[in-house]
Amino acid sequence: MDDIGTLIIRVYTSRAQIPISGATVVVTHEGKGGRRELLSLQVTDSSGAILPLQISTPLLGESTAPHTDGPVPFAICSVWAEHPGYAMLQVDGVQIFPGVETTQDMELIPLAEGQSSLQVRDQREITAQSL
């Protein structure tokens, strides 16, 4: 991995995209030996955003041919977002390309009274692109 891509994350609720301030956002990727490695742990600002995150990616030249069994031409991350009163959201398979700014929107769903974000969790998987 010799290039850099940028990941921007916004956390909000409802179709009106109301920003959630103070949400915890965790970004990880699969490291050596299949273990998860922490890339970032941040708290959202009043606009529901975290600071842009620079992520190492494969070289752009690696995307010139399809890769069915070999390395993919992008970095793959997982993003978790949670805030009291909302179900935690985990998005796996977020793709970061070299030299590209990727925006990942995280829509948190309000919990019913008496529920905890530890009890209710939404997990989504982004399918890898076949380049």
Stockholm file with secondary structure:
# STOCKHOLM 1.0

chainA/1-131         MDDIGTLIIRVYTSRAQIPISGATVVVTHEGKGGRRELLSLQVTDSSGAILPLQISTPLLGESTAPHTDGPVPFAICSVWAEHPGYAMLQVDGVQIFPGVETTQDMELIPLAEGQSSLQVRDQREITAQSL
#=GR chainA/1-131 SS CCEEEEEEEEEEETTTTEECTTCEEEEEEECGGGCEEEEEEEECCTTSBCCCEEEEECCGGGGSSCCSSSCCSSEEEEEEEECTTBCEEEEEEEEECTTCEEEEEEECCBCCTTCCTTTCEEEEECCCCCC
#=GC SS_cons         CCEEEEEEEEEEETTTTEECTTCEEEEEEECGGGCEEEEEEEECCTTSBCCCEEEEECCGGGGSSCCSSSCCSSEEEEEEEECTTBCEEEEEEEEECTTCEEEEEEECCBCCTTCCTTTCEEEEECCCCCC
//
